[in-house]
Amino acid sequence: MAKPNYAFAKRQRDLAKKQKKEAKRQRKAESDQTVPATEAGDAATSEKTGEIEPARGPSASPSGLTGD
């Protein structure tokens, strides 16, 4: 009976892992390119609805509490 070639099996697993990571990286790169367009669309819709965001001035504390 022939003995298993563990080095070959490991190399094949590593190559499959690299291919999978590369495919994932490409998918992420494609989705990152399309995200700014949707964010710009979201900003335009919030302006149309008239939503008002709370003002954050230099005197406003992050917790909303005064130091007095």
Backbone as ProteinMPNN parsed JSONL, in Angstrom:
{"seq_chain_A": "MAKPNYAFAKRQRDLAKKQKKEAKRQRKAESDQTVPATEAGDAATSEKTGEIEPARGPSASPSGLTGD", "coords_chain_A": {"N_chain_A": [[0.85, -1.188, 0.0], [0.519, 2.238, -0.785], [2.087, 5.018, 0.763], [0.617, 7.98, 2.206], [1.078, 11.236, 0.727], [1.8, 13.711, 2.512], [2.889, 16.269, 2.309], [2.211, 17.094, -0.276], [-0.58, 17.163, -0.062], [-0.873, 19.17, 1.861], [0.161, 21.355, 0.478], [-1.74, 21.601, -1.563], [-3.994, 22.291, -0.028], [-3.124, 24.77, 0.964], [-2.881, 26.243, -1.43], [-5.563, 26.288, -2.233], [-6.626, 27.781, -0.148], [-5.339, 30.254, -0.574], [-6.448, 30.974, -3.055], [-9.118, 31.268, -2.347], [-8.979, 33.385, -0.494], [-8.045, 35.408, -2.19], [-10.193, 35.657, -3.97], [-12.128, 36.584, -2.191], [-10.952, 39.011, -1.442], [-11.076, 40.377, -3.871], [-13.858, 40.55, -4.208], [-14.484, 42.207, -2.053], [-13.087, 44.513, -2.798], [-14.488, 45.251, -5.077], [-17.008, 45.791, -3.967], [-16.351, 47.895, -2.293], [-15.856, 49.884, -4.104], [-18.375, 50.471, -5.038], [-19.743, 51.387, -2.83], [-19.357, 54.237, -2.105], [-21.07, 55.528, -3.945], [-23.632, 54.718, -3.136], [-23.672, 55.773, -0.599], [-23.65, 58.494, -1.144], [-26.125, 58.702, -2.32], [-27.749, 58.102, -0.123], [-27.273, 60.326, 1.491], [-28.424, 62.312, -0.024], [-31.112, 61.585, 0.054], [-31.733, 61.916, 2.762], [-31.519, 64.634, 2.983], [-33.661, 65.436, 1.462], [-35.825, 64.541, 2.945], [-35.828, 66.192, 5.078], [-34.716, 65.775, 7.558], [-33.224, 66.677, 10.615], [-30.092, 66.922, 11.996], [-28.697, 66.727, 15.301], [-26.967, 69.555, 16.593], [-23.478, 69.85, 17.039], [-21.491, 71.589, 18.801], [-18.491, 73.4, 19.838], [-18.866, 73.838, 22.528], [-20.505, 71.852, 23.385], [-20.621, 68.929, 25.29], [-19.455, 65.54, 24.994], [-20.981, 63.682, 26.446], [-23.237, 65.046, 27.011], [-23.675, 66.262, 29.389], [-23.222, 68.967, 31.675], [-20.303, 70.56, 33.014], [-20.641, 71.9, 35.382]], "CA_chain_A": [[0.0, 0.0, 0.0], [1.304, 3.463, -0.889], [1.893, 5.918, 1.9], [0.099, 9.29, 1.778], [2.04, 12.308, 0.55], [1.239, 14.801, 3.311], [3.39, 17.556, 1.807], [1.404, 17.441, -1.437], [-1.924, 17.509, 0.424], [-0.788, 20.477, 2.514], [0.358, 22.353, -0.581], [-3.029, 21.773, -2.22], [-4.841, 23.054, 0.905], [-2.631, 26.146, 0.994], [-3.249, 26.886, -2.695], [-7.012, 26.522, -2.195], [-6.83, 28.892, 0.791], [-4.912, 31.48, -1.247], [-7.44, 31.305, -4.077], [-10.331, 31.718, -1.658], [-8.697, 34.719, 0.042], [-7.952, 36.34, -3.312], [-11.553, 35.888, -4.452], [-12.787, 37.422, -1.181], [-10.364, 40.343, -1.543], [-11.619, 41.003, -5.072], [-15.26, 40.892, -3.938], [-14.487, 43.378, -1.171], [-12.63, 45.671, -3.574], [-15.598, 45.646, -5.953], [-18.074, 46.38, -3.165], [-15.862, 49.18, -1.789], [-15.969, 50.86, -5.178], [-19.781, 50.822, -5.217], [-20.273, 51.963, -1.593], [-19.482, 55.692, -2.104], [-22.233, 55.951, -4.724], [-24.832, 54.528, -2.325], [-23.635, 56.727, 0.517], [-24.052, 59.791, -1.682], [-27.569, 58.602, -2.496], [-28.362, 58.17, 1.2], [-27.182, 61.702, 1.957], [-29.396, 63.098, -0.778], [-32.474, 61.271, 0.508], [-31.958, 62.493, 4.078], [-31.746, 66.065, 2.791], [-34.997, 65.602, 0.907], [-36.832, 64.283, 3.969], [-35.807, 67.314, 6.012], [-34.26, 65.375, 8.882], [-32.249, 67.603, 11.175], [-29.185, 66.27, 12.93], [-28.373, 67.608, 16.424], [-25.75, 70.339, 16.414], [-22.376, 69.549, 17.951], [-20.581, 72.723, 18.828], [-17.335, 73.218, 20.723], [-19.273, 73.881, 23.939], [-21.271, 70.635, 23.707], [-19.807, 67.836, 25.765], [-19.873, 64.299, 24.382], [-21.984, 62.97, 27.234], [-24.43, 65.871, 27.115], [-23.745, 66.811, 30.74], [-22.369, 70.131, 31.874], [-19.289, 70.353, 34.047], [-20.903, 72.748, 36.556]], "C_chain_A": [[0.892, 1.247, 0.0], [1.032, 4.365, 0.306], [1.422, 7.288, 1.401], [1.209, 10.341, 1.7], [1.466, 13.555, 1.243], [1.678, 16.174, 2.818], [2.557, 18.011, 0.611], [0.007, 17.886, -0.993], [-1.912, 18.89, 1.077], [-0.643, 21.579, 1.478], [-0.969, 22.632, -1.295], [-3.987, 22.57, -1.34], [-4.435, 24.519, 0.928], [-3.001, 26.902, -0.286], [-4.745, 27.202, -2.725], [-7.333, 27.694, -1.28], [-6.473, 30.219, 0.147], [-5.935, 31.923, -2.286], [-8.701, 31.859, -3.442], [-10.14, 33.129, -1.098], [-8.654, 35.765, -1.065], [-9.346, 36.665, -3.857], [-12.312, 36.799, -3.489], [-12.268, 38.857, -1.263], [-10.925, 41.084, -2.761], [-13.076, 41.403, -4.872], [-15.346, 42.135, -3.075], [-14.082, 44.631, -1.927], [-13.747, 46.163, -4.489], [-16.699, 46.323, -5.152], [-17.649, 47.73, -2.589], [-15.982, 50.266, -2.848], [-17.406, 51.315, -5.349], [-20.362, 51.504, -3.994], [-20.373, 53.484, -1.634], [-20.693, 56.197, -2.884], [-23.507, 55.792, -3.902], [-24.84, 55.476, -1.137], [-24.059, 58.112, 0.045], [-25.56, 59.812, -1.893], [-28.297, 58.703, -1.171], [-28.358, 59.6, 1.726], [-28.222, 62.567, 1.25], [-30.812, 62.82, -0.289], [-32.733, 61.869, 1.883], [-32.16, 64.001, 3.982], [-33.162, 66.317, 2.285], [-36.076, 65.42, 1.974], [-36.867, 65.389, 5.013], [-35.394, 66.928, 7.42], [-33.169, 66.333, 9.356], [-31.4, 66.842, 12.182], [-28.886, 67.232, 14.076], [-27.038, 68.305, 16.212], [-24.726, 69.946, 17.46], [-21.396, 70.708, 17.892], [-19.423, 72.47, 19.757], [-17.733, 73.225, 22.196], [-20.047, 72.637, 24.346], [-20.308, 69.54, 24.164], [-20.315, 66.533, 25.152], [-20.973, 63.568, 25.155], [-23.267, 63.772, 27.378], [-24.601, 66.506, 28.486], [-22.842, 68.028, 30.845], [-21.409, 69.867, 33.01], [-19.541, 71.161, 35.305], [-21.424, 71.975, 37.711]], "O_chain_A": [[1.899, 1.296, 0.706], [-0.095, 4.462, 0.792], [1.785, 7.708, 0.302], [2.149, 10.335, 2.495], [0.744, 14.343, 0.633], [0.916, 17.137, 2.903], [2.233, 19.193, 0.499], [-0.521, 18.877, -1.498], [-2.829, 19.686, 0.873], [-1.271, 22.631, 1.602], [-1.278, 23.785, -1.594], [-4.714, 23.429, -1.837], [-5.287, 25.407, 0.913], [-3.388, 28.069, -0.228], [-5.145, 28.268, -3.192], [-8.204, 28.508, -1.588], [-7.201, 31.201, 0.294], [-6.253, 33.108, -2.385], [-9.287, 32.816, -3.948], [-11.031, 33.97, -1.213], [-9.164, 36.873, -0.902], [-9.639, 37.82, -4.168], [-13.052, 37.682, -3.921], [-13.043, 39.808, -1.166], [-11.214, 42.279, -2.686], [-13.49, 42.475, -5.314], [-16.172, 43.015, -3.321], [-14.666, 45.695, -1.724], [-13.927, 47.37, -4.653], [-17.268, 47.318, -5.6], [-18.485, 48.616, -2.412], [-16.187, 51.436, -2.522], [-17.638, 52.448, -5.77], [-21.401, 52.155, -4.11], [-21.408, 54.01, -1.224], [-21.283, 57.209, -2.505], [-24.384, 56.654, -3.965], [-25.902, 55.932, -0.713], [-24.757, 58.825, 0.766], [-26.203, 60.837, -1.666], [-29.357, 59.326, -1.096], [-29.332, 60.039, 2.339], [-28.826, 63.448, 1.862], [-31.63, 63.738, -0.225], [-33.856, 62.293, 2.155], [-32.879, 64.588, 4.79], [-33.786, 67.313, 2.652], [-37.121, 66.068, 1.917], [-37.841, 65.506, 5.756], [-35.678, 67.653, 8.374], [-32.304, 66.741, 8.582], [-31.917, 66.203, 13.098], [-28.826, 68.441, 13.853], [-26.09, 67.704, 15.706], [-25.062, 69.735, 18.625], [-20.557, 70.768, 16.993], [-19.371, 71.425, 20.406], [-17.013, 72.675, 23.029], [-20.229, 72.391, 25.539], [-19.307, 69.263, 23.503], [-21.497, 66.433, 24.823], [-21.809, 62.9, 24.548], [-24.283, 63.236, 27.82], [-25.578, 67.218, 28.719], [-21.812, 68.105, 30.174], [-21.679, 69.035, 33.876], [-18.724, 71.116, 36.224], [-21.691, 72.548, 38.767]]}, "name": "protein", "num_of_chains": 1, "seq": "MAKPNYAFAKRQRDLAKKQKKEAKRQRKAESDQTVPATEAGDAATSEKTGEIEPARGPSASPSGLTGD"}
